[in-house]
Amino acid sequence: MSLEDNIRRVTPYTPGEQPQKKVIKLNTNECPYPPSPKVVDAIKNADMDALRLYPEVDCDTLNSAISSYYGIPKDRIFSGVGSDDVLSMCFLTYFAGTEPVLFPDITYSFYDVWAEVYRIPYETIPLDEDFNIVPSDYSRENGGVVIANPNAPTGVVLGPDVVEDIVSHNKNSVVIVDEAYIDFGGRSALPLIEKYDNVVVVRTMSKSRALAGMRIGYCFGSPKLIKYLNDVKYSVNSYTMNTPALMAGAAAIEDDEYFRDITGRIIKTRADFAEKLKELGFSFRESSTNFIFAKPPAGAEASYVFEELKKRDIYVRHFKKPARIADHLRITIGTDEEMEILAGALKEIMG
Ligand SMILES: *Cc1c(COP(=O)(O)O)cnc(C)c1O
């Protein structure tokens, strides 16, 4: 026996870099705009004395705001410390069987990490050549299914009928639909929660609501699945979300006008930048997210372009694994000015 025999050892998820100096930061899909002024007010006017007390154990302030906004009852809503916390709790709760959980080979790279840390059997299913999910691949015995829609880091979206097809073929396992980017394109699977009790739709305020630093995520499902999720949460850490986050999240949800304005601007910038990328010879699928996953033209290695951009204080994301995406770069959509500077740098690097 050694000390290590008693220790749960894991290979952790690798987050995108958070450089301390000022750079053009297009590597972690954050929002280039500040949070809603209503969020700023909510935090400024917060009652500091209330911090003596534990926060709401049921996240009621936030869940009530989410409930009114989406028109979905509170017993179908669960909130957590970013969607990473929500997803991690979902893995722990819903994937306790013995059959493998299925998800694509190219998707959010946290899924296999949670499966490993919780000792969940899993199998990755290759996307096709064009990064499409083949729905029939998910119609077999499994312990659960996880689909990011739109997918990351590809930016490719599935139609709601395809998502429904996967959900309806898996009535004995939970299908998690991670909609971190749905506000930037595509149609949500949210209506499916009324029709199927095996689907959970996960959202985040980190991307489209400019609150990555607050750590707010939430999900929707059947009252039964939400109850199971709460039972596990209350068995791990009851007070997950802090009081300022609950208030900030409620304020963000309530300011729909601001939300529409910033998502609209990002979608517009994405269209303009896609044109520039095309002119520069990059190839990519149309994006339904706040990033573009693009392959540089022949002669320009993705890793070289990545390093050259970094030298110019422009950070994008380059994944070395799996090997078949190592020739791509994932570029977050920033402001028009930032994309202008990036396009200029790309021209110079590849010129
Ligand atoms: C960013 C992201 C998340 C995590 O978001 P947080 O709410 O910040 O934890 C989850 N899933 C996908 C696909 C993401 O890209």
The ligand as an SDF file (V2000), in Angstrom:
LIG
                    3D

 15 15  0  0  0  0  0  0  0  0999 V2000
  -18.6150   27.7240  -21.2690 C   0  0  0  0  0  0  0  0  0  0  0  0
  -19.3040   26.4000  -21.2930 C   0  0  0  0  0  0  0  0  0  0  0  0
  -19.8390   25.8310  -20.1480 C   0  0  0  0  0  0  0  0  0  0  0  0
  -19.5590   26.3400  -18.7650 C   0  0  0  0  0  0  0  0  0  0  0  0
  -20.0240   27.5320  -18.4720 O   0  0  0  0  0  0  0  0  0  0  0  0
  -20.0320   28.1140  -16.9930 P   0  0  0  0  0  0  0  0  0  0  0  0
  -21.4670   28.4150  -16.7850 O   0  0  0  0  0  0  0  0  0  0  0  0
  -19.1700   29.2980  -17.0490 O   0  0  0  0  0  0  0  0  0  0  0  0
  -19.5450   27.0780  -16.0260 O   0  0  0  0  0  0  0  0  0  0  0  0
  -20.5650   24.6560  -20.2520 C   0  0  0  0  0  0  0  0  0  0  0  0
  -20.7050   24.0410  -21.4390 N   0  0  0  0  0  0  0  0  0  0  0  0
  -20.1790   24.5360  -22.5520 C   0  0  0  0  0  0  0  0  0  0  0  0
  -20.3610   23.8080  -23.8360 C   0  0  0  0  0  0  0  0  0  0  0  0
  -19.4420   25.7250  -22.5140 C   0  0  0  0  0  0  0  0  0  0  0  0
  -18.8530   26.1780  -23.6130 O   0  0  0  0  0  0  0  0  0  0  0  0
  1  2  1  0
  2  3  1  0
  2 14  2  0
  3  4  1  0
  3 10  2  0
  4  5  1  0
  5  6  1  0
  6  7  2  0
  6  8  1  0
  6  9  1  0
 10 11  1  0
 11 12  2  0
 12 13  1  0
 12 14  1  0
 14 15  1  0
M  END
$$$$
